[in-house]
Amino acid sequence: MSEEATIISPVPRGVRKPFRAFCSEQYYVNRDEYFAFGQDQPYIMEEYVVANLALLKELYRSQRDSLKKEVDTTA
C-alpha cells in the first residue's frame, strides 16, 4: 500500500468510545435474535439507538457499575 493511500486517524486505534461500542454490540445482539427467528431486523443502527436510547443507557450504566465493583473487590 502506498503512502498516499494510507489514512491516518487522529484517534489512536486503541481508544474507543465505550458507549458507542456498547450500543453497536447491543444492536448486533438484537439483530442476531431477529435472524434466529427467521425475521429481518426492522431497524438500521441509528433507528435502533434512537428507539432504545433510554434502555441502552440503563443497561450501559448497569454493566459499567458492575465492572467497577468487580475491579474494586479484586484490588
ZASEVO-141496 format. One record per residue: x, y, z of N, C-alpha, C, O in turn; residue in three letters. Coordinates in steps of 0.05 Angstrom, whole numbers, padded with zeros to 5 digits, always signed. Layout:
XYZXYZXYZXYZALA ...
***
This chain:
+00017-00024+00000+00000+00000+00000+00018+00025+00000+00037+00026+00016MET +00012+00043-00017+00029+00067-00019+00022+00086+00004+00001+00085+00016SER +00040+00105+00008+00036+00125+00030+00012+00143+00024-00002+00152+00042GLU +00007+00148-00002-00015+00165-00010-00042+00153-00002-00061+00167+00004GLU -00044+00126-00003-00069+00113+00002-00074+00108+00032-00096+00100+00040ALA -00053+00112+00049-00056+00107+00077-00072+00129+00091-00066+00153+00087THR -00092+00121+00106-00109+00141+00120-00100+00139+00150-00100+00118+00162ILE -00093+00162+00161-00085+00162+00189-00107+00175+00205-00115+00198+00200ILE -00117+00160+00224-00138+00170+00241-00126+00188+00264-00105+00181+00275SER -00139+00210+00270-00130+00227+00292-00134+00214+00320-00121+00222+00339PRO -00151+00193+00321-00156+00179+00346-00140+00153+00345-00143+00137+00327VAL -00123+00148+00365-00108+00123+00366-00126+00099+00365-00149+00100+00375PRO -00117+00078+00352-00133+00055+00347-00144+00042+00373-00166+00032+00373ARG -00129+00043+00394-00137+00030+00419-00158+00046+00435-00171+00036+00453GLY -00161+00071+00428-00180+00088+00442-00207+00087+00428-00210+00094+00404VAL -00227+00078+00442-00254+00075+00431-00274+00089+00449-00269+00093+00473ARG -00296+00096+00439-00317+00108+00455-00334+00085+00466-00348+00071+00452LYS -00333+00081+00492-00345+00057+00505-00376+00056+00500-00386+00034+00495PRO -00390+00078+00503-00419+00076+00500-00427+00069+00471-00445+00053+00466PHE -00413+00081+00452-00418+00075+00424-00413+00046+00418-00428+00033+00404ARG -00391+00035+00429-00384+00007+00425-00406-00010+00438-00413-00031+00426ALA -00415-00003+00461-00436-00018+00475-00462-00018+00458-00474-00039+00455PHE -00469+00005+00447-00493+00007+00430-00490-00011+00405-00509-00025+00398CYS -00467-00011+00393-00462-00028+00370-00465-00057+00377-00478-00073+00363SER -00454-00065+00400-00455-00093+00409-00484-00101+00414-00492-00123+00406GLU -00500-00084+00427-00528-00090+00432-00544-00091+00406-00562-00108+00404GLN -00538-00074+00387-00552-00075+00361-00548-00102+00348-00567-00114+00338TYR -00523-00112+00348-00517-00137+00335-00529-00161+00350-00537-00181+00338TYR -00530-00159+00376-00543-00180+00392-00573-00181+00385-00584-00202+00381VAL -00585-00157+00383-00613-00155+00376-00618-00166+00347-00637-00180+00342ASN -00600-00158+00329-00603-00168+00301-00601-00198+00300-00616-00211+00285ARG -00582-00209+00315-00579-00238+00315-00604-00252+00326-00611-00274+00317ASP -00617-00240+00346-00642-00252+00356-00664-00252+00335-00678-00272+00332GLU -00666-00230+00319-00686-00230+00298-00679-00252+00277-00697-00266+00269TYR -00654-00254+00269-00646-00274+00249-00650-00302+00259-00657-00320+00244PHE -00647-00307+00285-00651-00333+00297-00680-00342+00294-00685-00366+00292ALA -00698-00323+00293-00726-00330+00289-00736-00326+00260-00760-00326+00255PHE -00716-00324+00242-00723-00322+00214-00735-00295+00205-00749-00294+00185GLY -00730-00274+00220-00741-00248+00214-00718-00229+00207-00695-00233+00215GLN -00725-00208+00191-00706-00186+00186-00709-00166+00208-00731-00161+00218ASP -00687-00154+00216-00688-00133+00237-00702-00108+00225-00695-00100+00203GLN -00721-00097+00239-00736-00074+00228-00721-00047+00230-00731-00027+00220PRO -00697-00047+00243-00683-00022+00247-00656-00022+00233-00644-00043+00229TYR -00647+00002+00226-00619+00006+00220-00607+00015+00246-00621+00022+00265ILE -00581+00016+00248-00567+00022+00273-00577+00048+00286-00583+00049+00310MET -00579+00070+00270-00588+00096+00281-00616+00094+00292-00622+00105+00314GLU -00634+00081+00278-00661+00078+00287-00663+00062+00313-00678+00069+00331GLU -00647+00041+00314-00646+00024+00338-00638+00040+00363-00650+00039+00384TYR -00617+00056+00360-00606+00072+00382-00627+00093+00391-00632+00096+00415VAL -00639+00107+00372-00658+00127+00378-00683+00115+00392-00692+00126+00412VAL -00692+00092+00382-00716+00080+00393-00711+00068+00421-00729+00065+00437ALA -00686+00061+00427-00680+00047+00452-00659+00061+00469-00646+00049+00486ASN -00656+00087+00466-00635+00102+00479-00637+00100+00510-00617+00096+00523LEU -00661+00103+00521-00664+00102+00550-00655+00074+00560-00641+00072+00581ALA -00664+00053+00547-00657+00026+00555-00627+00021+00552-00614+00010+00570LEU -00615+00031+00530-00587+00027+00526-00570+00041+00548-00551+00030+00558LEU -00579+00065+00555-00565+00080+00576-00566+00065+00602-00546+00062+00617LYS -00590+00055+00609-00594+00040+00634-00576+00014+00634-00563+00009+00654GLU -00577+00000+00612-00560-00025+00611-00531-00019+00612-00516-00033+00625LEU -00522+00003+00598-00494+00010+00598-00485+00018+00626-00464+00009+00636TYR -00501+00034+00640-00493+00042+00667-00492+00018+00686-00475+00016+00703ARG -00511+00000+00683-00512-00024+00700-00487-00041+00695-00474-00050+00714SER -00480-00045+00670-00456-00060+00663-00431-00046+00673-00413-00059+00685GLN -00429-00020+00669-00406-00005+00677-00402-00006+00708-00380-00010+00718ARG -00424-00003+00722-00423-00004+00751-00415-00031+00762-00400-00033+00781ASP -00425-00052+00749-00418-00079+00758-00389-00085+00752-00376-00099+00768SER -00378-00075+00730-00350-00078+00724-00332-00063+00744-00311-00073+00752LEU -00341-00039+00752-00326-00024+00772-00326-00038+00799-00305-00038+00813LYS -00348-00050+00806-00349-00065+00831-00331-00089+00831-00317-00095+00851LYS -00329-00103+00808-00311-00126+00806-00282-00117+00809-00266-00130+00822GLU -00275-00094+00797-00248-00084+00798-00242-00075+00827-00220-00080+00837VAL -00261-00063+00840-00257-00054+00868-00253-00077+00887-00237-00076+00905ASP -00267-00099+00882-00265-00122+00901-00239-00137+00896-00229-00151+00914THR -00228-00136+00872-00203-00150+00866-00178-00134+00874-00157-00145+00877THR -00182-00108+00878-00159-00091+00884-00151-00093+00913-00133-00080+00922ALA 
***
